[in-house]
Amino acid sequence: MTPPWMVAALVSVIAIVWRGAIMLGPSRGTGPGLPVYFVVLAATPFVFLSREGRHGIGLHARPGAKWALLAVVVGALAAVGVGALGSLLYGGSLDNWYVTVGETVLSDQRIRTLPTNQLFVALAVPAALFSPVGEELFFRGVLHESVAARAGHGVAAVVSAAIFGLMHAFHHGISATPTGMDVRLVSGGIWVILTLALSLLLISIRLRSKSIWSAVLCHAAFNVAMVVFIVDSTIT
């Protein structure tokens, strides 16, 4: 059993507002607020879905070696493609989405002083755990199934992808500065479209593998590959 789509929509609005408050706040998402946010998202299947509903999203299904490997490879390649496009269009400027994300996660100068291998671990471990689990269980799990129950998987995929993409504008496209809001319409718009496309890829993997953990692995691989870009930028 899944919650009515209106309940899922309300929770999505709360999630977007909460994410915006974290990312536009003084910590810029580097404090404990963002991990707590992801833990709450990860709890939503246990709050809003019945036992049958959790089985329906593949929460209790292992992806199998083939799907696990495919998910990791696809996620890493997607991140490389997104990073290459950003570098091609914007180089090392702040219009490059990976540069913006890197500036955020490296805003604590203590992290910047870590040796390269320690820096990679410090960034990659939370990137591979928190957002992949939290966002997949909510967006490709609770939200998708709630909309799909009323309108079908195609509409649900588009709706959840649109919300997922717009929410990531807080990571690149809309940011708070000491002098006000910094809005990058073009590069921010491209970034939203790219994250929207990533969402469609993730739900396709989840549906085909019949396990949400395949999507989690794909998302984790994407994030870790993105961290490689960020760490590389600190040593070049």
LUMMIVEX-601548 format. One record per residue (C-alpha): residue number from 0; residue in one letter; x, y, z. Coordinates in nm, 2 decimals. Layout:
N
  seq  type       X       Y       Z
  NUM     a       X       Y       Z
...
***
This chain:
236
  seq  type       X       Y       Z
    0     m    0.00    0.00    0.00
    1     t    0.13    0.35   -0.09
    2     p    0.02    0.69    0.04
    3     p   -0.21    0.91   -0.17
    4     w   -0.02    1.11   -0.43
    5     m   -0.13    1.43   -0.25
    6     v    0.05    1.32    0.07
    7     a    0.36    1.23   -0.13
    8     a    0.34    1.58   -0.30
    9     l    0.32    1.75    0.03
   10     v    0.61    1.56    0.17
   11     s    0.81    1.65   -0.15
   12     v    0.74    2.02   -0.09
   13     i    0.86    1.99    0.26
   14     a    1.17    1.81    0.14
   15     i    1.25    2.08   -0.12
   16     v    1.20    2.36    0.13
   17     w    1.40    2.18    0.39
   18     r    1.68    2.12    0.14
   19     g    1.68    2.48    0.04
   20     a    1.70    2.60    0.40
   21     i    2.00    2.38    0.45
   22     m    2.19    2.47    0.13
   23     l    2.11    2.84    0.15
   24     g    2.19    2.87    0.52
   25     p    2.52    2.97    0.68
   26     s    2.66    2.61    0.68
   27     r    2.59    2.56    0.31
   28     g    2.51    2.20    0.37
   29     t    2.85    2.12    0.54
   30     g    2.71    2.08    0.89
   31     p    2.50    1.79    1.04
   32     g    2.18    1.92    0.89
   33     l    2.22    1.75    0.55
   34     p    2.30    1.40    0.69
   35     v    2.00    1.43    0.92
   36     y    1.79    1.53    0.62
   37     f    1.90    1.22    0.43
   38     v    1.84    0.99    0.73
   39     v    1.48    1.13    0.75
   40     l    1.43    1.06    0.38
   41     a    1.56    0.71    0.42
   42     a    1.30    0.65    0.69
   43     t    1.00    0.75    0.47
   44     p    0.94    0.40    0.33
   45     f    0.89    0.27    0.69
   46     v    0.65    0.56    0.77
   47     f    0.44    0.58    0.45
   48     l    0.46    0.23    0.30
   49     s    0.31   -0.09    0.42
   50     r    0.51   -0.41    0.42
   51     e    0.37   -0.49    0.07
   52     g    0.46   -0.14   -0.04
   53     r    0.82   -0.18    0.07
   54     h    0.84   -0.51   -0.12
   55     g    0.69   -0.33   -0.42
   56     i    0.98   -0.08   -0.44
   57     g    1.23   -0.36   -0.41
   58     l    1.35   -0.27   -0.06
   59     h    1.40   -0.63    0.04
   60     a    1.53   -0.75   -0.30
   61     r    1.90   -0.80   -0.36
   62     p    2.00   -0.67   -0.71
   63     g    2.22   -0.96   -0.80
   64     a    2.59   -0.94   -0.92
   65     k    2.50   -0.85   -1.28
   66     w    2.28   -0.56   -1.19
   67     a    2.51   -0.44   -0.91
   68     l    2.80   -0.43   -1.15
   69     l    2.60   -0.26   -1.42
   70     a    2.46    0.00   -1.18
   71     v    2.81    0.09   -1.06
   72     v    2.95    0.12   -1.41
   73     v    2.66    0.32   -1.54
   74     g    2.66    0.55   -1.25
   75     a    3.03    0.62   -1.28
   76     l    3.01    0.68   -1.65
   77     a    2.72    0.91   -1.61
   78     a    2.92    1.12   -1.36
   79     v    3.21    1.13   -1.60
   80     g    2.99    1.25   -1.88
   81     v    2.83    1.52   -1.66
   82     g    3.17    1.63   -1.54
   83     a    3.32    1.64   -1.89
   84     l    3.02    1.85   -2.02
   85     g    3.07    2.09   -1.74
   86     s    3.44    2.12   -1.81
   87     l    3.38    2.16   -2.19
   88     l    3.12    2.43   -2.14
   89     y    3.26    2.62   -1.84
   90     g    3.61    2.51   -1.76
   91     g    3.71    2.58   -1.41
   92     s    3.46    2.87   -1.36
   93     l    3.18    2.88   -1.11
   94     d    2.93    2.80   -1.39
   95     n    3.07    2.45   -1.38
   96     w    2.84    2.25   -1.15
   97     y    3.12    2.03   -1.02
   98     v    3.32    2.34   -0.93
   99     t    3.03    2.48   -0.73
  100     v    2.97    2.15   -0.55
  101     g    3.34    2.13   -0.48
  102     e    3.35    2.48   -0.34
  103     t    3.07    2.39   -0.11
  104     v    3.21    2.06    0.03
  105     l    3.56    2.21    0.06
  106     s    3.44    2.53    0.23
  107     d    3.60    2.40    0.56
  108     q    3.97    2.49    0.52
  109     r    4.06    2.20    0.75
  110     i    3.94    1.95    0.49
  111     r    4.14    2.12    0.21
  112     t    4.46    2.06    0.41
  113     l    4.41    1.68    0.42
  114     p    4.64    1.46    0.21
  115     t    4.48    1.36   -0.12
  116     n    4.40    1.01   -0.02
  117     q    4.24    1.12    0.31
  118     l    4.05    1.40    0.13
  119     f    3.91    1.15   -0.11
  120     v    3.79    0.92    0.17
  121     a    3.65    1.20    0.37
  122     l    3.44    1.32    0.08
  123     a    3.36    0.98   -0.09
  124     v    3.23    0.79    0.21
  125     p    2.95    1.02    0.31
  126     a    2.88    1.09   -0.06
  127     a    2.83    0.71   -0.12
  128     l    2.61    0.66    0.19
  129     f    2.38    0.94    0.28
  130     s    2.23    1.09   -0.03
  131     p    2.21    0.76   -0.23
  132     v    2.02    0.58    0.04
  133     g    1.80    0.87    0.14
  134     e    1.71    1.01   -0.20
  135     e    1.66    0.67   -0.36
  136     l    1.43    0.54   -0.09
  137     f    1.22    0.86   -0.11
  138     f    1.23    0.97   -0.47
  139     r    1.26    0.64   -0.66
  140     g    1.07    0.47   -0.38
  141     v    0.79    0.64   -0.19
  142     l    0.73    0.93   -0.43
  143     h    0.75    0.73   -0.75
  144     e    0.52    0.45   -0.63
  145     s    0.26    0.70   -0.49
  146     v    0.23    0.87   -0.82
  147     a    0.25    0.55   -1.02
  148     a   -0.04    0.40   -0.82
  149     r   -0.26    0.68   -0.97
  150     a   -0.10    0.77   -1.31
  151     g    0.14    0.49   -1.40
  152     h    0.52    0.45   -1.40
  153     g    0.58    0.68   -1.70
  154     v    0.41    0.98   -1.54
  155     a    0.56    0.90   -1.20
  156     a    0.91    0.88   -1.35
  157     v    0.87    1.23   -1.50
  158     v    0.72    1.38   -1.19
  159     s    0.98    1.25   -0.95
  160     a    1.26    1.34   -1.19
  161     a    1.13    1.70   -1.22
  162     i    1.12    1.74   -0.84
  163     f    1.46    1.57   -0.80
  164     g    1.61    1.80   -1.06
  165     l    1.46    2.12   -0.93
  166     m    1.58    2.04   -0.58
  167     h    1.94    2.01   -0.70
  168     a    1.93    2.37   -0.81
  169     f    2.02    2.45   -0.45
  170     h    2.36    2.27   -0.52
  171     h    2.42    2.47   -0.84
  172     g    2.21    2.75   -0.99
  173     i    2.08    2.91   -0.67
  174     s    2.31    3.01   -0.39
  175     a    2.33    3.26   -0.11
  176     t    2.62    3.51   -0.10
  177     p    2.71    3.79    0.14
  178     t    2.56    4.04   -0.10
  179     g    2.24    3.85   -0.18
  180     m    2.13    3.56   -0.40
  181     d    2.34    3.43   -0.69
  182     v    2.12    3.29   -0.97
  183     r    2.29    3.12   -1.27
  184     l    2.00    3.06   -1.51
  185     v    2.18    2.89   -1.80
  186     s    2.43    2.67   -1.62
  187     g    2.18    2.61   -1.34
  188     g    1.92    2.51   -1.59
  189     i    2.15    2.27   -1.76
  190     w    2.24    2.12   -1.42
  191     v    1.87    2.07   -1.34
  192     i    1.81    1.89   -1.67
  193     l    2.12    1.67   -1.61
  194     t    2.00    1.57   -1.26
  195     l    1.65    1.51   -1.40
  196     a    1.80    1.28   -1.66
  197     l    1.99    1.10   -1.39
  198     s    1.67    1.05   -1.20
  199     l    1.51    0.88   -1.51
  200     l    1.82    0.66   -1.54
  201     l    1.79    0.56   -1.17
  202     i    1.43    0.47   -1.18
  203     s    1.49    0.27   -1.50
  204     i    1.75    0.07   -1.32
  205     r    1.53    0.02   -1.02
  206     l    1.23   -0.10   -1.22
  207     r    1.44   -0.33   -1.45
  208     s    1.64   -0.49   -1.16
  209     k    1.33   -0.50   -0.93
  210     s    1.55   -0.37   -0.65
  211     i    1.59   -0.02   -0.52
  212     w    1.94   -0.11   -0.41
  213     s    2.05   -0.12   -0.77
  214     a    1.95    0.25   -0.79
  215     v    2.14    0.32   -0.46
  216     l    2.45    0.16   -0.61
  217     c    2.42    0.36   -0.93
  218     h    2.37    0.68   -0.73
  219     a    2.66    0.61   -0.50
  220     a    2.89    0.54   -0.80
  221     f    2.79    0.87   -0.96
  222     n    2.87    1.06   -0.64
  223     v    3.20    0.89   -0.58
  224     a    3.30    0.96   -0.94
  225     m    3.20    1.32   -0.89
  226     v    3.43    1.33   -0.59
  227     v    3.71    1.22   -0.81
  228     f    3.66    1.53   -1.02
  229     i    3.65    1.75   -0.71
  230     v    3.96    1.60   -0.55
  231     d    4.15    1.62   -0.88
  232     s    4.07    1.99   -0.90
  233     t    4.24    2.05   -0.57
  234     i    4.57    1.90   -0.69
  235     t    4.59    2.04   -1.05
***
